[in-house]
Amino acid sequence: MQQKVARHYAFPKLGRHSKFLLLLIISALVICAFYERATFPKSWIYDCNTDVNFSKNVYEPLEIDLLHLKASQNTLKSVDEKMNDTDPQAIHVMQTVMSSGTVRFHVIFLKSLILHHFERGGPNAAPIHLHLLTDKASGYILEGILGSWRINKLRYTFYSAEPYYARVSWMKSNHYSGKVSTMKLYIPEILNSTVSKVILFDTDCLFMTDIVHLWNHFDHFKPLQFLGMAPEPFNVYYDLTEFGGGKQSFSYNGGVIMWNLQRLTMKKWEALYKPAYERALKVFTRLTAAEQTLMTVVIMENPEILYRLSCHWNFQLYEGVIPEECPSTWNRPPAPDLLDPLILHGDRYDKRELDFSLNEPKTLANHGRPNRVITC
């Protein structure tokens, strides 16, 4: 009797089908609200004692002179005076891992890194320190995988991705990984003056040689250079003449980025990329390749900051690549002067790993505990 009364007052004038439809709508709203809270629980967001204030706009545009492109020499020469490298003997590698698919990519990437550095590099190979920006589920999975491997000289630190993922909605881009890839811009803040040099890789990269050969390029950076990137092997047009800048027909790819953080603070980095972002929006409206487009504009405005890597250190397998822009043994007949690709970058749309899924990450995580996990 109570059930009939409850239904009568809940739906006094609705038919059977209308009641069912309304129940579906209410259920969907409840599920969405629960999922949003479950995806970013406060206990996880604040695990790392982050000072993120979600009540204010996390991207505050600067008052800038759009016609004044170059940063001042004082800005370019400034360094991180608080730098305290906690693991100076290691080669530092960073990746963002935020789904079961990217976990799969990361594992393949890591096996290629280990093969060429530890197995072929011999007993004197330098330690590798991984810096992994992950969501909670991916962190559980990787913790179990890395712990079960028990590799000497392989150290790793996990960082919560959720606080930074919540801060990148300001990026206007149509790129399929726009929000995730935009988190690269926060590397100086994430590592927080504890790492002086780090190489950031997309998870779809594979080593064809020892990483130490790339790491040694840091020794060739000039005093103002803090970014090392390779150009795209296809045409992307930039025209900053409206602001007194130049033109170029290529972009710099963000799949492999060398960061000399001794020469960079988050304050200095924001002083470079925020004005560039405001100008870029007036040229592109939306940034096609998200942070990669923005970093290219920053480099165009301040070319002194870039150490240009050979395209063989970021040999892209993207469908639109122009082989003539990066000739190698992979796209040319054999010849004495042709170079082998040194790092393969599988930046294609038809990645088979994207079909990979893990249904029980916590079960996998229980297979082992890491030898060393430094929580942020």
N, C-alpha and C positions, 0 to 999 in steps of 0.2 A: 504493500500500500504506500509506504514511504517512497519507494522508487517511482511509482506513478505520479505522485504529487511533485516530486523533484523534477521529473521530466515536464510536467504540465507547466510549472512556473518558469522553467528554463526556456521552453520553446512554445509559448502560448498560441502562435499563429503560423507555425511553420509545418510544412508537409514532411513526409518521411525522407525524401531525397534532400530537401533543404537542410534538415537536421544533420544528416550524414555529412553534407558538404561543410557545414559550419564546424562540426566536430573535427573534420580533417584540417581545417584552417587553424583552429585553436591548437590542435596537437602539433602542427608544423611550427607554430610560433613558440610553443613551449620547448620543443626539441632544439630549435635554433638558439634560443636564449641559453639553454643548458650547454650546448656545444661551444658557444662563444666563451662561457665561463670556464668550461673544461679545457679548452685549447690554451688559454693564457691564465692559469691560476695565479693568484697573487703570490702564493708561497714560492712558485718557481720564478716568477718575474723578479722577485726581490732576493733570490738566493745569493746573488753576487753583490749585495749591498750597493746596488746601483743607485745613483742619485737622480735618475730620470723622474721628471715631474710630468705626469700624464695630464694634469689639469691645465697646462698651458700649451701653446703652440710650440712644438719641438723644433720647428724650422722657422727662424725669424729672419726675414730678408734684411740685408744691410741697406743703409742709406748710401747709395753708391753713385759715382759719376760714370755713366755708361760709356762715355768717350775716353775714359782713362783706363786703358787696358792693363798695362804692365803694373805689377806690384813694385813697391819701393825696394831699393837695395837693402835697406835695413830689415825689411820683412824677409827677403830671400836669403839673407845671411844669418838670420836667427836660427838657433839650435835649441835642442831640448836640454836645458840645464839640469833637469831633474832625472835624467836618464840613469838608470841603475840596472844594467843587463844582468839578470839573475842566472843566466846560463851562457856565458860568453864563449865557451869552447864548442858549442853545438851549432849545427846548421839548422836554421829555423824555417819551418814550412807551415803555411796557414791555408786552411780551406773552410768553406761554409758548407755544412751538410745538414739539410733540412727535410729529408724524406727518405723512404726506403729505397727509392730509385737512386738518389745521390749517394746513399750508403754503399750501394753496389758499385757505383762509379769509383767512390773513394777507395774501396778495398782493392779494386783492380789497379788504380793509380799507385796505391801504397806497395803492392807487390812489385810493380815495375821499379819503384824507387829503391826498395830493399834489394832487389836482384842486382841492380847496377851499382849501388853504393856499398852495401855490406858484403854480398857474396863475391862480387868482382873487384871491390876496392881493397879487400884484404883486411887483416887484423888492425891496421892502423887507421882505418876509416873513422872520420869524425862522427861524434854522436849526432843523431837526428832528433830534433824537438818539434813535435807536431802541436800546432795550436788550432783547435777545432771549435768553430762557432756552430753550435748545434741547437736544435730544439730538444725537448726533453726525451721524446721517444727515440730519436736518432742517437742521442747521447747514450741511452741505455744499451742500444744495439752495439755501438762502437766500443763501449766500455767492455762488453763481453768478448767481442772479437779480438781486440788488442790485448786484453788480459790473457786470453787463451794462447796467443802466439808466443808470449814470453821471450821477446827479442832483446838481447843485450844492446845497450846504447840507443835504444828507441824510447824516448820519453814523450809525454803528451800532457797537454793542459786543455780542459774543456771550458768553454765560455757560453753563457746563456744567450741564445739568439733572440729570444722573445722581446726583450726590452728594445733592441735595435730594430727589429721587424716592425714594432709598433711606432717607430719614429720616421719611417721612410715614405709615408704616404704623400709627402710633398713632391716627390719626383714625378713629373708628368712625362709618361713614356708608354708606348704601346708594346714594349718588348715583353715576351712571355715570361722572362725571369726578372722583370724590372725591379720589384721590391727586394727580392733576395740579393740580387747583384748590387743593388744600391748600398747595401750594408757595408760593402768594401770601403766606402768613404769614411767609415768610422774606425778604421784600423788603428790610427794613433790613439784614440780614446779607449778602444777595447784592450789593447796591449798595455796601455797606461804606463809608459816609460820603463817597462821591464824587459824589453827586447830592442836592441839597437838596430838590428838588420833582420829582415824577414822576406821570404819570397811567397807571394800569394798565387795559388794555382786554382783554376776551375777544376772540378772533380772529373771532367771528361778529358784529362790530359794523361799521357803515357810517356815515361822516360825511355829514351833510346841510348842514353849514355849516363855517366855518373853525374849526379847533381852538383858535385864539388866543382866541376868545370863551369857551371853557371854561377855558383856562389863566388867563385874567384873574380867574377866581373865586378863585384863591389870594389875591389882594389883599384879599378880603373875609373871610378866615378870622380868627376871634377868637383871642386869645393861646393858649388851651388846645386849639384845634381842629387836628387833624392828619389827619383822615379826611374826605373828601367822597364821599357816596354818595346814591343816589336810592332811594326806597321801591319795593317790589313793588306792582304794580297788581292784586293779588288777596289773598285772606285767608290768612294763616298765623298761627296762634295761639301766643302765648308767655305763660306764667304762671310768674313767679318769686316769687310770694307766699310760697311755702314757705321762701324764704331772706330774706324781708323786702323783696323787690323788687316790681315792678309787673307789669301785664299790658299786652299790645298785640296787635292783630290783623293785623299786617303784618310783613314782613321787609325788610331792606335788601339790594338786589341787588348782587352782586360783579362784574357785567359791566363797570362803569365805576367805578373807585376813584381818587380824588385823594389822594396821599400827600404831606404836608409832612414830609419826613424830617429837616429841621432840628430839629424838635420831637420826634423819636423815635429811640430806639436799640433794638437787639434786646433788651437787658436790660429796658428800660422796657416794650416790647411784650409780652415774656413775662410780666412782672409783671401785665399786664392780661388776656391771653388764657388763660393756664394756669389760674388760679383759675376763670375763667368756664367753661372747658371741663369742669372737674370738676363744677361745679354743673349745667351743661347736661346732662351724662350722667345725672344723677339725675332730670331732668325728661323727657328724650327717649329715653334708652337709646342710641339711635343718632341722629346728627345728619343730618336728612333732606337738607339742602343743604350738607353738609360745612362748609367754612370760612365760607360765607355765613351759616349758622345761628349759628356761633360768633361771628362779628363782630357779628351783630345782638344777641346776648346781651351782648357787651362794651359795645356802645353803650347798651343798656338800663341797664346798671350804671353807666356813666360817660357820660351824655349830653353832657357838656361837650366831648368830643373830636370830635363830629360836626358837620360843615358839611353841611346837608341840601340836596342838589341837586334841582332840578325833575325830575319824571319824564320830561320831554321831552329831557333829556340822557341818558336811558337808556330809550328807548321800546321796550318789549319786545313781541315778536311771538309770545310763548308762547301755546299753545292755551287756557290757563286764565285769561287776562287778563280783568279786568272793565273794559270801556271807560269806565264812569263814573268809575273811579279815576284815569284819565289822559285826559281829553277832548282831542282834537286834530283837526286838519283831516283826519286819516286815518280817524277813526272817528265823525265827526259831520258833519251837513250844514253847508255854509259859514256862517260867522258872524263878525262883526268881532272878537270877543274870543277866538276860538280860535287856539291856537298851533300852529305846524308842529313835527313831530318834529325834533330837532336831531341826535340820534344814534340810528340804528336798531339794535336788538339782536335778532338772529335766534335767540333761545334756544328754538328748536322742536326736536322730536324728529325731524321728517322733513326733515333737511337733505340736499339733493342732493349737496353737496360731500363728504359722508361716503362716497359711492360712488367718489370720485376716488382714483386711486392712481398712483404713479410707481414704475416698476420699476428704473430705472437712475439713482439720484440722483447718483452720481459723474460720469456722463457729462454730465448737466445742469450740474453744478458746474464743469466744465471750460470752459464757454462764456465765462466772464469772471472776472476777479478784482476784488474790491471796491476802490473808491478809498481807503477807509479802514476797516480792521477793527482794533479794539482788543481783543485777547484778554485775558480775565480772568486 
